[in-house]
Amino acid sequence: MLDINLIREQPDLVRKALSDRQMDPAPVDRILELDARRRAILTEVEALKAERNAVSKEISQTKDGSARQAKIEAMRAVGDKIAAIDREVAEVEEELKSVAAIIPNLPDARTPYGKDEDENVVLRTVGQLPEFDFIPKIHWELGPALGILDFERGVKISGSRFYVLTGLGARLQRALIAYMLDLHSRQGYTEQYTPFMVKAATLYAAGQLPKFAENLYHDAEQDLWMVPTAEVPLTGLHMDEILDEKQLPIAYTAYTPCFRREKMSAGRDVRGIKRGHQFDKVEMYIFSKPEESDAMLEKMCEHAEATCAGLGLTYRVKQLCTGDIGFGATMTYDIEVWAPGLQEWLEVSSVSNDTDFQARRANIKYRPAEGGKTHFVHTLNGSGLGMPRTLIAVLENYQQADGSVKVPEALLPWMGGVEIIRPENILE
């Protein structure tokens, strides 16, 4: 959430930011209207309360009974008016909060202007596109042929955009998750195992509600929501807390399944496992001091890149433009790996600096070592990496001419001695 003082004092800056994001800047005007109305009402009610306090003192000193009663009646009317104005203040504040909640973070000045994902900027490509002496298969051909990917049973038990990983397919995905968690732990992140369902307040704190409500799964009876990413519960770990400066930075990593309705991507990537309602992801998350968050963003990007490099995957780093950057982000790097079967780059990580945007919503502050006023922390998040796209890249890059798939060396410790996935050893 943006600082109301920023919107009040620099509305044109916020309007431009929304326009750069290809969004309607009209909510800024509504916020200014509501803010002005709120301040005017507060001034009125404060004057009435001051009058009531002054007359209350007079009443206690008035000897004449009829005069005292007249003043009491007058103040009863003032009290009723104060109560009505207090209700109006609450209504205005509720609408102000609702409108402010849909205003995204301001893009960093270094975020390039662009209308959509086609205008993102490729910063670097690491590695060479693999060459094969055969035509590489697509994962939706490889997986079923190996007996490790079952689309029909996924659809049978859950419907479209679901699948089943079986035998070494399930083990390979588990190996990827374990590899990432171990790597991030060595990089300095503390592993967390968080709930896969959270309260609405936690989603609001992370910037998922109310903006993305239609894309989330909700248990109405218990009012719990399935997490769309581990970023949400990791944000919630320190909601309404004041941290000590010496605790910062705090770095966490966590695995969660992620649940999204994919309404905004209806009709896209309907074949294969590239896009589904349920997927696994390992997340990195950092709480930092404001002056350190730029450096933390670069550090987190390096850590996500190391995950790709460790798997021997060719990847590239893109900086997202203003028209494609996430709701809470001010600056974002996407990391994409090459999938030779699909013949396309697959996004496996988005690494973002959300500055104090989430911290304001979650009320997460820190107290400077020298004491004094508390400040909002900065939060950063990044996938390290997301499945199933990483799994797709491994299958398609490590496929052999005979249809088998070689297991990346980094994953061997979790594969129980299996170095090559072939149809005949799928249940080993």
C-alpha positions as CSV (number, residue, x, y, z in Angstrom):
1,M,0.0,0.0,0.0
2,L,1.2,3.5,-0.8
3,D,1.8,6.1,1.8
4,I,-1.3,8.4,1.8
5,N,1.0,11.4,2.2
6,L,2.7,10.5,-1.1
7,I,-0.7,10.4,-2.9
8,R,-1.8,13.6,-1.2
9,E,1.5,15.5,-1.9
10,Q,2.5,14.1,-5.3
11,P,-0.7,12.9,-7.0
12,D,0.8,13.5,-10.5
13,L,3.6,11.1,-9.7
14,V,1.1,8.4,-8.8
15,R,-1.1,9.1,-11.8
16,K,1.9,8.8,-14.1
17,A,2.9,5.5,-12.5
18,L,-0.5,4.1,-13.1
19,S,-0.5,5.3,-16.7
20,D,3.0,3.7,-17.2
21,R,1.5,0.5,-15.9
22,Q,-1.3,0.8,-18.5
23,M,-3.8,1.4,-15.7
24,D,-6.6,4.0,-15.3
25,P,-5.3,6.8,-13.0
26,A,-8.9,7.7,-11.9
27,P,-8.6,6.0,-8.5
28,V,-6.1,8.7,-7.5
29,D,-8.7,11.4,-7.8
30,R,-11.2,9.4,-5.8
31,I,-8.6,8.9,-3.0
32,L,-8.0,12.7,-3.0
33,E,-11.7,13.3,-2.7
34,L,-12.2,10.8,0.1
35,D,-9.1,12.1,1.9
36,A,-10.3,15.7,1.7
37,R,-13.8,14.7,2.9
38,R,-12.3,12.7,5.8
39,R,-10.1,15.5,7.0
40,A,-13.1,18.0,6.8
41,I,-15.3,15.7,8.8
42,L,-12.6,15.1,11.4
43,T,-12.2,18.9,11.8
44,E,-15.9,19.2,12.2
45,V,-16.2,16.4,14.8
46,E,-13.2,17.6,16.7
47,A,-14.8,21.1,17.0
48,L,-18.0,19.5,18.3
49,K,-16.1,17.4,20.8
50,A,-14.2,20.4,22.0
51,E,-17.5,22.3,22.4
52,R,-19.0,19.4,24.3
53,N,-16.0,19.2,26.7
54,A,-16.2,23.0,27.3
55,V,-20.0,22.9,28.0
56,S,-19.6,19.8,30.2
57,K,-17.4,21.9,32.5
58,E,-20.0,24.7,32.5
59,I,-22.7,22.3,33.4
60,S,-20.8,21.1,36.5
61,Q,-20.5,24.7,37.6
62,T,-24.0,25.9,36.8
63,K,-26.2,26.4,39.9
64,D,-29.5,27.1,38.2
65,G,-31.3,23.8,37.5
66,S,-33.2,24.9,34.5
67,A,-30.1,26.4,32.9
68,R,-28.2,23.2,33.6
69,Q,-30.9,21.1,32.1
70,A,-31.0,23.2,28.9
71,K,-27.3,22.8,28.5
72,I,-27.6,19.0,29.0
73,E,-30.3,18.8,26.3
74,A,-28.2,20.9,24.0
75,M,-25.2,18.6,24.5
76,R,-27.4,15.5,24.0
77,A,-28.1,16.9,20.5
78,V,-24.4,17.6,20.0
79,G,-23.6,14.0,21.1
80,D,-26.1,12.6,18.6
81,K,-24.5,14.7,15.9
82,I,-21.0,13.5,16.9
83,A,-22.2,9.9,16.7
84,A,-23.6,10.4,13.3
85,I,-20.4,12.1,12.1
86,D,-18.3,9.3,13.6
87,R,-20.3,6.8,11.5
88,E,-19.7,8.9,8.4
89,V,-16.0,9.0,9.2
90,A,-15.9,5.2,9.4
91,E,-17.7,4.9,6.1
92,V,-15.4,7.3,4.4
93,E,-12.3,5.6,5.9
94,E,-13.5,2.2,4.8
95,E,-14.0,3.4,1.2
96,L,-10.7,5.2,1.3
97,K,-9.0,2.0,2.4
98,S,-10.7,-0.1,-0.3
99,V,-9.7,2.3,-3.1
100,A,-6.1,2.6,-1.8
101,A,-5.9,-1.2,-1.6
102,I,-6.1,-1.5,-5.4
103,I,-3.4,1.1,-6.1
104,P,-0.2,-0.8,-7.1
105,N,3.3,0.0,-6.1
106,L,5.2,2.7,-8.1
107,P,7.7,1.4,-10.6
108,D,11.3,2.2,-9.9
109,A,12.8,4.9,-12.1
110,R,15.1,2.2,-13.5
111,T,12.1,0.0,-14.6
112,P,11.9,0.5,-18.4
113,Y,8.7,1.9,-19.8
114,G,6.7,-0.7,-21.8
115,K,3.1,-1.5,-22.6
116,D,3.2,-5.3,-22.1
117,E,5.5,-8.4,-21.9
118,D,6.7,-7.9,-25.4
119,E,8.6,-4.9,-24.3
120,N,10.5,-6.5,-21.4
121,V,14.3,-6.1,-21.8
122,V,16.7,-9.1,-22.0
123,L,19.7,-8.2,-19.9
124,R,21.8,-11.3,-20.5
125,T,21.7,-14.9,-21.7
126,V,23.9,-17.5,-19.9
127,G,24.8,-20.7,-21.8
128,Q,24.3,-21.9,-25.4
129,L,21.1,-23.2,-26.8
130,P,21.5,-27.0,-26.8
131,E,22.0,-28.8,-30.1
132,F,20.7,-32.3,-30.7
133,D,21.5,-34.9,-33.4
134,F,17.8,-35.8,-33.3
135,I,14.5,-33.9,-33.1
136,P,13.9,-33.2,-29.4
137,K,10.5,-34.3,-28.1
138,I,8.1,-32.1,-26.2
139,H,7.5,-33.0,-22.5
140,W,3.9,-34.1,-23.2
141,E,5.4,-36.8,-25.5
142,L,8.4,-37.6,-23.3
143,G,6.6,-38.0,-20.0
144,P,3.8,-40.4,-21.1
145,A,6.2,-42.5,-23.1
146,L,8.4,-42.9,-20.0
147,G,5.4,-43.7,-17.9
148,I,6.2,-40.8,-15.5
149,L,3.5,-38.3,-16.6
150,D,-0.2,-39.2,-16.7
151,F,-2.6,-36.7,-18.1
152,E,-5.7,-38.9,-18.4
153,R,-5.8,-39.8,-14.7
154,G,-5.2,-36.2,-13.7
155,V,-8.2,-35.2,-15.7
156,K,-10.2,-38.2,-14.4
157,I,-9.7,-37.3,-10.8
158,S,-9.7,-33.5,-10.9
159,G,-10.5,-32.1,-14.4
160,S,-8.7,-30.1,-17.0
161,R,-5.2,-28.6,-16.2
162,F,-4.4,-31.4,-13.7
163,Y,-2.0,-34.3,-14.2
164,V,-0.3,-37.0,-12.2
165,L,3.4,-37.5,-11.8
166,T,4.2,-41.2,-11.2
167,G,7.2,-43.2,-10.3
168,L,10.4,-41.5,-11.2
169,G,8.5,-38.5,-12.4
170,A,7.2,-37.8,-8.9
171,R,10.7,-38.6,-7.5
172,L,12.4,-36.2,-10.0
173,Q,10.1,-33.3,-8.9
174,R,10.7,-34.1,-5.3
175,A,14.5,-34.1,-6.0
176,L,14.2,-30.7,-7.6
177,I,12.4,-29.3,-4.5
178,A,14.9,-30.8,-2.1
179,Y,17.8,-29.5,-4.3
180,M,16.4,-26.0,-4.2
181,L,15.7,-25.9,-0.5
182,D,19.2,-27.2,0.3
183,L,20.8,-24.7,-2.0
184,H,18.9,-21.8,-0.6
185,S,19.7,-22.9,2.9
186,R,23.4,-22.8,2.0
187,Q,22.9,-19.4,0.5
188,G,21.8,-18.1,3.9
189,Y,18.0,-18.5,3.8
190,T,16.3,-20.2,6.8
191,E,13.9,-22.9,5.7
192,Q,10.3,-22.5,6.8
193,Y,7.4,-25.0,6.6
194,T,4.3,-22.8,6.5
195,P,0.5,-23.5,6.3
196,F,-0.9,-24.0,2.8
197,M,-4.1,-22.2,3.9
198,V,-4.1,-18.6,5.3
199,K,-6.5,-16.0,6.6
200,A,-7.8,-13.2,4.4
201,A,-5.7,-10.7,6.4
202,T,-2.5,-12.5,5.4
203,L,-3.5,-12.4,1.7
204,Y,-4.3,-8.7,2.1
205,A,-0.9,-8.1,3.7
206,A,0.9,-9.7,0.7
207,G,-1.1,-7.7,-1.8
208,Q,-3.2,-10.6,-3.1
209,L,-6.5,-9.3,-1.8
210,P,-8.6,-7.7,-3.0
211,K,-6.9,-7.4,-6.4
212,F,-6.7,-11.1,-7.2
213,A,-9.7,-12.6,-5.3
214,E,-11.1,-14.2,-8.4
215,N,-7.9,-16.2,-9.0
216,L,-7.7,-17.6,-5.5
217,Y,-9.4,-20.7,-4.0
218,H,-11.5,-19.9,-0.9
219,D,-13.1,-22.1,1.7
220,A,-16.0,-19.9,2.6
221,E,-17.1,-21.9,5.7
222,Q,-13.8,-21.5,7.5
223,D,-12.8,-18.3,5.6
224,L,-9.4,-19.7,4.7
225,W,-7.7,-19.3,1.4
226,M,-5.3,-21.7,-0.4
227,V,-2.0,-20.1,-0.9
228,P,-1.1,-18.9,-4.5
229,T,2.6,-18.7,-3.5
230,A,4.7,-19.2,-0.4
231,E,5.3,-15.4,-0.6
232,V,2.0,-15.0,1.2
233,P,2.6,-17.0,4.4
234,L,6.2,-15.7,4.5
235,T,5.0,-12.1,4.5
236,G,2.6,-13.1,7.2
237,L,5.2,-14.4,9.6
238,H,6.0,-10.9,10.9
239,M,2.7,-9.1,10.5
240,D,2.1,-6.5,13.1
241,E,5.6,-6.8,14.5
242,I,8.4,-4.4,15.2
243,L,11.8,-6.0,14.5
244,D,15.1,-5.0,15.8
245,E,17.5,-3.5,13.3
246,K,20.1,-6.1,14.2
247,Q,17.7,-8.9,13.0
248,L,17.8,-7.5,9.5
249,P,18.1,-8.8,6.9
250,I,15.9,-11.8,7.5
251,A,16.0,-14.4,4.7
252,Y,13.5,-17.3,4.4
253,T,13.0,-20.1,1.9
254,A,9.9,-22.3,1.8
255,Y,8.3,-24.9,-0.4
256,T,4.5,-24.9,-0.9
257,P,2.1,-26.2,-3.5
258,C,0.4,-23.2,-5.1
259,F,-3.2,-22.9,-6.1
260,R,-4.5,-20.5,-8.7
261,R,-7.7,-20.5,-10.8
262,E,-5.8,-19.3,-13.9
263,K,-8.8,-17.3,-15.0
264,M,-6.6,-14.6,-16.6
265,S,-4.9,-17.2,-18.8
266,A,-7.9,-19.1,-20.0
267,G,-7.1,-20.7,-23.4
268,R,-3.4,-20.3,-23.0
269,D,-0.9,-23.3,-22.8
270,V,-3.7,-25.9,-22.7
271,R,-1.4,-28.7,-23.7
272,G,1.2,-30.1,-21.3
273,I,2.0,-29.1,-17.7
274,K,3.2,-25.5,-18.3
275,R,0.2,-23.9,-16.7
276,G,-2.2,-25.5,-14.2
277,H,-4.4,-24.8,-11.2
278,Q,-1.9,-26.5,-8.8
279,F,1.8,-26.4,-9.0
280,D,4.9,-26.6,-6.7
281,K,7.3,-23.8,-6.0
282,V,10.2,-23.0,-3.8
283,E,10.3,-19.4,-2.7
284,M,13.0,-17.0,-1.4
285,Y,11.9,-14.1,0.7
286,I,13.8,-11.2,2.4
287,F,12.9,-8.6,5.0
288,S,15.6,-5.8,4.8
289,K,16.4,-2.2,5.7
290,P,15.3,0.2,3.0
291,E,18.8,1.3,2.2
292,E,19.8,-2.4,1.6
293,S,16.9,-3.6,-0.6
294,D,18.5,-2.7,-3.9
295,A,21.6,-4.8,-3.1
296,M,19.3,-7.6,-1.8
297,L,17.4,-7.6,-5.1
298,E,20.6,-8.2,-7.0
299,K,21.7,-10.9,-4.5
300,M,18.4,-12.7,-4.8
301,C,18.6,-12.7,-8.6
302,E,22.1,-14.2,-8.3
303,H,20.7,-16.9,-6.1
304,A,17.9,-17.8,-8.5
305,E,20.4,-17.8,-11.4
306,A,22.7,-20.2,-9.4
307,T,19.7,-22.6,-9.2
308,C,19.5,-22.7,-13.0
309,A,23.2,-22.9,-13.4
310,G,23.4,-25.8,-11.0
311,L,21.0,-27.7,-13.1
312,G,23.0,-27.0,-16.2
313,L,20.2,-25.2,-17.9
314,T,20.6,-22.4,-20.4
315,Y,18.8,-19.3,-19.1
316,R,18.3,-15.6,-19.6
317,V,17.5,-12.7,-17.3
318,K,14.9,-10.1,-18.3
319,Q,14.0,-6.9,-16.7
320,L,10.2,-6.4,-16.7
321,C,8.8,-3.2,-18.1
322,T,6.2,-1.0,-16.4
323,G,3.3,-2.7,-18.3
324,D,4.2,-6.2,-17.1
325,I,5.6,-5.6,-13.6
326,G,3.7,-7.2,-10.7
327,F,1.2,-5.4,-8.5
328,G,3.4,-5.0,-5.5
329,A,6.7,-4.8,-7.3
330,T,8.7,-1.7,-8.0
331,M,11.4,-3.6,-10.0
332,T,11.5,-7.1,-11.2
333,Y,13.8,-9.6,-12.9
334,D,12.4,-12.6,-14.7
335,I,14.6,-15.7,-15.2
336,E,13.7,-17.9,-18.1
337,V,15.1,-21.3,-19.1
338,W,15.2,-22.7,-22.6
339,A,12.9,-25.7,-23.4
340,P,14.2,-27.3,-26.6
341,G,11.1,-29.4,-27.2
342,L,8.7,-26.5,-26.9
343,Q,11.2,-24.3,-28.6
344,E,10.5,-21.5,-26.2
345,W,11.8,-19.7,-23.1
346,L,9.9,-20.6,-19.9
347,E,9.7,-18.2,-16.9
348,V,10.8,-20.1,-13.8
349,S,11.5,-17.2,-11.5
350,S,10.4,-13.6,-10.9
351,V,12.6,-11.7,-8.4
352,S,11.0,-8.5,-7.1
353,N,11.7,-5.6,-4.7
354,D,8.4,-4.6,-3.2
355,T,10.0,-1.8,-1.1
356,D,7.7,-0.9,1.8
357,F,4.5,-1.7,-0.2
358,Q,3.8,-5.0,1.6
359,A,5.2,-3.9,4.9
360,R,2.6,-1.0,5.1
361,R,-0.2,-3.5,4.4
362,A,1.2,-6.0,6.9
363,N,2.4,-3.3,9.4
364,I,5.9,-4.7,9.6
365,K,8.4,-2.2,11.0
366,Y,11.9,-2.2,12.6
367,R,13.4,-0.1,15.3
368,P,16.8,1.5,14.6
369,A,19.7,0.3,16.8
370,E,20.1,3.9,18.1
371,G,16.4,4.0,19.0
372,G,13.9,6.6,17.9
373,K,11.1,6.3,15.3
374,T,10.3,3.0,13.8
375,H,10.4,2.5,10.0
376,F,8.8,0.1,7.6
377,V,11.0,-2.7,6.3
378,H,11.4,-3.5,2.7
379,T,10.4,-6.9,1.4
380,L,11.7,-8.9,-1.6
381,N,10.5,-12.2,-3.0
382,G,11.7,-14.6,-5.7
383,S,11.0,-18.1,-7.0
384,G,13.9,-20.4,-6.7
385,L,12.5,-22.0,-8.9
386,G,8.9,-22.7,-9.9
387,M,7.6,-26.1,-11.1
388,P,6.4,-27.5,-13.4
389,R,8.3,-25.4,-15.8
390,T,11.7,-26.3,-14.3
391,L,10.7,-30.0,-14.6
392,I,9.7,-29.4,-18.2
393,A,13.2,-27.8,-18.9
394,V,15.0,-30.8,-17.2
395,L,13.0,-33.4,-19.2
396,E,13.4,-31.6,-22.5
397,N,17.1,-30.6,-22.1
398,Y,18.3,-33.9,-20.7
399,Q,16.4,-36.2,-23.2
400,Q,18.4,-38.7,-25.1
401,A,18.0,-40.1,-28.6
402,D,16.4,-43.3,-27.4
403,G,13.7,-41.4,-25.5
404,S,15.3,-41.7,-22.1
405,V,16.1,-38.8,-19.8
406,K,19.5,-38.3,-18.1
407,V,19.2,-37.1,-14.5
408,P,21.1,-33.8,-13.9
409,E,24.1,-34.4,-11.6
410,A,22.8,-31.9,-9.0
411,L,19.7,-34.1,-8.4
412,L,21.5,-37.5,-8.1
413,P,21.6,-37.4,-4.3
414,W,17.8,-37.6,-4.2
415,M,17.3,-40.1,-7.0
416,G,18.1,-43.4,-5.2
417,G,20.9,-44.3,-7.6
418,V,18.9,-43.7,-10.7
419,E,21.0,-41.8,-13.3
420,I,18.8,-42.3,-16.4
421,I,15.0,-42.5,-16.5
422,R,14.0,-45.2,-18.9
423,P,10.6,-46.9,-19.4
424,E,11.8,-50.1,-17.9
425,N,13.0,-48.6,-14.6
426,I,10.1,-46.2,-13.9
427,L,9.1,-47.9,-10.7
428,E,12.7,-48.2,-9.2
